[in-house]
Structures are given as structure tokens and as C-alpha cells.
């Protein structure tokens, strides 16, 4: 676990120093929010309708911004042979996976916490059930990053990885997105944490399944 934390800390230090991916993900998410706010401009005063649209808008923004970040998760390590250096270290293969997953999860949640206030401003919408929403965001993000980190490692040596990664990733994260969107919609409609207990259970199960499977096959995915 210490090895994983070291890898995650290395990635986070590098990212927060340059803010290259953070800025790209934030700008991308902001563009999505602005486009939707313009498209639904005539509905912004109808909180009930916005409450129905909000879960989809938010998770679309999160998903595509996360895909942008995941595409660079391992690609950055190709520079100057850093990825080969990680392979030669006395790290367990799964330590590399967990470390990358931790750093990507933190970056993703950071973007989500920035996007939600921006969404409130652009859509003039008062979000209810914020504590439950945070639980859904964390569980949904963990499942999303679990799959995305594995696929990022799998496609890192492919020239068209920016195109191939979304093609492989989006179908696999449907089991994560469905309960996440449904739970978010229930919370925005005035529900509480008990109303989304079923979706939370589904998210936890999917997170565990994807995390375990990813660790089992990561060694084969990262090898040339």
C-alpha cells in the first residue's frame, strides 16, 4: 500500500505543479455545462424540469472529462521511459495500478467538486441531498476510474489510444452510470439517502467487482 501511495503522490505532485490535465478537464467540463445551459435556456426557471435534466448533464460532464484525464494517465509515463522505470522497480504490479487509480480518483473528484458549484450558477438550481450526492459521486467515480485505469494501461502503447479508450470504456461503465444517474435524480427530486440505498448497494457491488477483476488482469495489460 505504501508503494501505491508513493506512486499516487508522485502523480499528484506532477499534476498540481503543471495543472495540465486539471485545466484541460475543467475547461472541457465547463464547455459542456455552458452548452447545456444555453440549450435549456428557456427552462432555467423551471426547477422541476432542471432537476430531471441535471443528473444527465452532470454525469455527461464528469464522464467525458474523466476520459480525457484517463487517456493521459499512463501516456505521461511514456516520456523519457518512465513507464519502463516503473516496471523495473521492485513494485508489485498491483501497486502501480492502485497508485494510478488513487491519483486519477483524486483528480476526478476535484474536478467534480469544482463543476457542481458552476452547474448551480449556470442552471440557477438549488441542489438537494448534498451529502448523499457526495457518496454517489465517490462510489461512481471509484468504479469509473477502476475500469478506466485498466483500459488506459491496455491502450497506452497504441497510437490511436485517445480514440480507442472511449470506445472501450463507455460500454463498460454503463453498469456504473445507470445507478449513479438514477440515484442523483432521486436526490435532486427531494429524496434522501435511504431512497437511494438500492443504487448505493449496486455501486458498491460494481466497484468491488471491477476493482478485483482489474487487479487480476492488470499485469497482462501493462506488459508490452
Secondary structure, 3 states (H helix, E strand, C coil): CHHHHHHHHHHHHHHHHHCHHHHHHHHHHHHHHHHHHHHCHHHCCCHHHHHHHHHHHHHHHHHHHHHHHHCCCCHHHHHHHHHHHHHHCCCCHHHHHHHHHHHHHHHHHHHHHHHHHHHHHHHCCCCCCHHHHHHHHHHHHHHHHHHHHHHHHHCCCCCCHHHHHHHHHHHHCHHHHHHHHHHHHHHHCCCCHHHHHHHHHHHHHHHHHHHHHHHHHHHHHHCC
